Amino acid sequence: MSDSEKRSLIGLISDLPGQITDLIKAEIEQLKVKAIHVGKNAGIGAVFVIVALIFVFFAVGTLVAVIILALALVMPAWLAALIVFVLFLLAAGVFGLLGWRAFKRISDEQGPIEGVRRDIDALKGTGDYDRR
């Protein structure tokens, strides 16, 4: 029999806290390495997405110029540019109103404090709550 086979149960149990501590330290170190890896890849990915968005920005500008030039074939260039400008203003207005509505819905929702108050009132049997 080897020494490890001869160890008593008490000796094995006494080693357990140290092994658990070592295991936790190893898990924390592994999490640190993974966080560094994820952070590095997320940063690289974000840079590529930003560069892609810059190219999309210029592509949209080019598309606007193409639309203006295409309209200028059938009408004066100043009128074509004005029409495209008005269309962009209308689109900005619609999207702005939709955004404003979404922000208003945020303030209409019940906050956590009001929810707790309603729950306390329901437990007391007072207030306005659903009685099923």
DAHU-V337396 format. One record per backbone hydrogen bond with DSSP energy under -1.0 kcal/mol. NH is the residue of the N-H (numbers start at 1). CO is the residue of the C=O. Records with the same first field share a line. If there is no record, write none. Layout:
BEGIN
NH = CO / CO
END
This chain:
BEGIN
6 = 2
12 = 8
13 = 9
14 = 10
15 = 11
19 = 15
20 = 16
21 = 17
22 = 18
23 = 19
24 = 20
25 = 21
26 = 22
27 = 23
28 = 24
29 = 25
30 = 26
31 = 27
32 = 28
33 = 29
34 = 30
35 = 31
36 = 32
37 = 33
38 = 34
39 = 35
40 = 36
41 = 37
42 = 38
43 = 39
44 = 40
45 = 41
46 = 42
47 = 43
48 = 44
49 = 45
50 = 46
51 = 47
52 = 48
53 = 49
54 = 50
55 = 51
56 = 52
57 = 53
58 = 54
59 = 55
60 = 56
61 = 57
62 = 58
63 = 59
64 = 60
65 = 61
66 = 62
67 = 63
68 = 64
69 = 65
70 = 66
71 = 67
72 = 68
74 = 71
80 = 76
81 = 77
82 = 78
83 = 79
84 = 80
85 = 81
86 = 82
87 = 83
88 = 84
89 = 85
90 = 86
91 = 87
92 = 88
93 = 89
94 = 90
95 = 91
96 = 92
97 = 93
98 = 94
99 = 95
100 = 96
101 = 97
102 = 98
103 = 99
104 = 100
105 = 101
107 = 103
108 = 104
115 = 111
116 = 112
117 = 113
118 = 114
119 = 115
120 = 116
121 = 117
122 = 118
123 = 119
124 = 120
125 = 121
126 = 121
END
